[in-house]
Amino acid sequence: MSWLNCFHPRPRATTRLICFPHAGGSATAYRDWSALLPESVELYGVQLPGRADRFGEPMPEHMSTLVDSLTEAMLPLLDRRFALFGHSMGAVGAYEVTRVLEARGIGPAKLFVSGATAPHEAGERRKVSGYDDAALLAELSRLGGTELEIFAHPVMREIIFPYVRGDFRLLENYRHRPGPPLRTPVSALVGDADPVVAPAQAKAWETLTASDFSLTVFPGDHFYLQPQRARVVAEIVQRLST
C-alpha cells in the first residue's frame, strides 16, 4: 500500500510538493508536472484507495479517517520544506491535512487549493454517489476533464464507477469543523468558467488563513489545469519562491 507516488525522484530537492487528486482521480493526474518543475522541487502524487495499484482497497467513508492515515504516511517526507496542492476534492483533503499538521507544529510553506469552494461555504452537497450510471456519467460530463469515451465500455464502468462513487460519498459525508485559521499562506486557483465554483466563491478561502492569501483565475472550466498545465505549474513555482 503506497499513499504517495514520486514519478521523478530528486534527492537534492529542497522542497517537496505533495499533490492531492480530484474525485475519481489518481496520482497520475500530476505525472507530467515533474518535468515542468525546477530541480529544487520534488513532486509526490497522492494515491487514494480503490484505484490503480490500490484497486480493491475500500475508500474511507469519512474525511477524518482518510486524513489521519494520509498524514501518517506523509510524515517521513516532511523532513524538508514542503507545500500541498489539491484540486477539487483534493483541495479539501489538503486543507484538512494542513490543519492536522499545524496542530502537530508542522506547517507547509504554502497550501494551494484549486477548483474548490471554501469548505465552510460549501453547504449541503448533492448525493452524486447515489446516481445511477447514466446520471453519474452526465455529472462527469458536466464537470469535464474526464476521458468520457472510456465509459463506453461496460467493463471500464464496472472498474471505475465504484471508486468514483466512493470519492463523492467522502465529500458528501464531509462537514467543516470550525477552528482557528491556518497559519499557512493559501493560494487559490480557479477557472473562469468553472461550473462548480466561481472566482468569488474561491476567494472565500481567504477567511481560513491568518497568513497571506492570493487568488489566480485561469481561462477554462473545472479542469482548467489540464490545458493550462504549464501556466499552473509556473504559478506554483512563483508562489513558492516568495
CORDA-V533368 format. One record per backbone hydrogen bond with DSSP energy under -1.0 kcal/mol. CO is the residue of the C=O (numbers start at 1). NH is the residue of the N-H. If there is no record, write none. Layout:
# CORDA-V533368
CO & NH
CO & NH
This chain:
# CORDA-V533368
3 & 47
5 & 45
10 & 13
15 & 42
16 & 83
17 & 44
18 & 85
19 & 46
20 & 87
22 & 25
26 & 29
27 & 30
28 & 31
30 & 33
33 & 36
34 & 37
38 & 41
40 & 14
40 & 15
42 & 17
44 & 19
45 & 5
51 & 54
52 & 55
54 & 50
54 & 57
62 & 66
63 & 67
64 & 68
65 & 69
66 & 70
67 & 71
68 & 72
69 & 73
70 & 74
71 & 75
74 & 77
75 & 78
81 & 16
82 & 109
83 & 18
84 & 112
85 & 20
86 & 114
87 & 90
88 & 91
88 & 92
89 & 93
90 & 94
91 & 95
92 & 96
93 & 97
94 & 98
95 & 99
96 & 100
97 & 101
98 & 102
99 & 103
101 & 106
102 & 105
110 & 84
111 & 187
112 & 86
113 & 189
114 & 88
118 & 121
126 & 128
127 & 130
128 & 131
132 & 136
133 & 137
134 & 138
135 & 139
136 & 140
137 & 141
138 & 142
139 & 143
140 & 144
146 & 148
147 & 150
148 & 151
149 & 152
150 & 153
153 & 157
154 & 158
155 & 159
156 & 160
157 & 161
160 & 164
161 & 165
162 & 166
163 & 167
164 & 168
165 & 169
166 & 170
167 & 171
168 & 172
169 & 173
182 & 210
185 & 111
186 & 214
187 & 113
188 & 216
189 & 115
190 & 218
191 & 194
198 & 202
199 & 203
201 & 204
202 & 205
203 & 206
204 & 207
205 & 208
206 & 209
208 & 182
212 & 186
214 & 188
216 & 190
218 & 192
220 & 193
221 & 224
223 & 226
224 & 228
226 & 229
228 & 232
229 & 233
230 & 234
231 & 235
232 & 236
233 & 237
234 & 238
235 & 239
236 & 240
237 & 241
239 & 242
